[in-house]
Amino acid sequence: MHFDVFNGDADGLCALHQYRLAEPRATRLISGVKREVELLRRVDAATGDHVSVFDISLLSNRHHLARLLSQGAFVRYFDHHEAGESPTSPMFEGHIDTASSVCTSIIVNRWLGGRFRAWAVAAAFGDNLHASANALADDAGFDEGQRLILREVGECLNYNGYGDSIEDLFFDPVLLYGAMSGFESPFEFAEKSPEMEVLRKGYSGDSSWMNALEPAALDPYCRVFMLPDTAQSRRSTGMLANRVAFEQPALAHAVLTPNTRGTWTVSVRAPIANPYRAVDVCKPFGGGGRQAAAGINDLAETDIGRFRQQMRSVFGTHSSS
C-alpha cells in the first residue's frame, strides 16, 4: 500500500501534486489543517508499504517516523522545516532543505528536474517566498500575467489550509487535492476549477475586512496583530501574516488568533528582508517551524506579554547584529 501524507497548505498540496503527476498511482491520502503537525501518527504502515511525506516537520513526527520504520515501511520525506537528526535507516530517504528561500515544493521540483515547475512557483508564492517564486518563473519564462495567476493559485490554496478544524476551511485538503489532481497545469486549474472559484471569492471576502486592522503592538522591530474570535479569523491568520509581512518587509510580524481550545494560535513571520529566527521566537512556547515562518498552536493568555517580549528580544537583537 502507498500512503501520501501532506500538509494541507499550498506547499504541501503542490508538492504532492508534482510528485503524483510524475508517479501516478493509487494511494491513501492523509492530511488535515495546517496546524495538525503530527500527521504521521495517523499512518499504520507495515513491511512492503511506501509512505511519502510532504511539508511536515520531521522533528514533530520523530517518534511516529521511528515506529513506521520499525514496522518495515519505506518512507520518502520531503520537507523544509527544522528536522534535527535524520534517521540512518536504509528504509528512510530524506530530501530536507531548511534554507529560508526554499519550500517543500521547490525541493520536489528539484528532485523531478523541473518537470512541473509551475506548481512549484504557485507554492512559493503561497508560502510568501516571492523572490524564489520569481526566480523559478524566470527560469520557466513565465510572463507577468502568468505570474499573477500562479500567485493567486498559491495564495488561495494556502488560505484554505488555516483553521482550528476542517469545518473552518472551505475544503478538506484531501478533497481539494482530488480536485487539483485533474489538472496538470495550475493555469488550467485557475481557469476551470469550481473549487478555485470558491476559494477566490472566499479569499477576496476575507481580505476586505483586514484593511481596517491595526497592530495591537508596534515597535521599531516588529508588529503584532490580535484577531477577534471568529472562524473568519482562524482561516485568515496565515493570509494576514503573509500580507503584513510583505507590506513591511523590514519588520517581523505576529498574528494571534483565539482558538477553540481557549488559547491563542500564533503565526510568526521574520522580516522578509532578513528571514531568520522566526522559529526561535516560537520554541519557548512549544511552537516550531522554520527560519522565515513559524507558529505556536497554543499560547496561553498569560503568556502573551512574554511572547511580545520574545519578539522584541529576538528580532531587535538580530536586526542590530
Buried (B, 14 or more C-beta within 10 A) or exposed (E): EBBBBBBBBBBBBBBBBBBBBEEEEEBBBBBBBBBBBEBBEBBEBEEEBBBBBBBBBBBBBBEBBBBBBEBEBBBBBBBBBBBEEBBEBEBBBBBBBBBBBBBBBBBBBBBBEEEBBBBBBBBBBBBBBBEBBBBBBEEBEBEEEBBEBBBBBBBBBBBBBBBBBBEBBBBBBBBBBEBBBEBBEBBEBBEEBEBBEBBBEBBEEBBEBBEEBEBBBEBEBBBBBBBEEEBBBBBBBBBBBBBBBEEBEEBBBBBBBBBBEEBBBBBBBBBBEBBBBBBBBBBEBEBBBBBBBBBBBBBEEEBBEEBBEBBBEBBBEBBEE
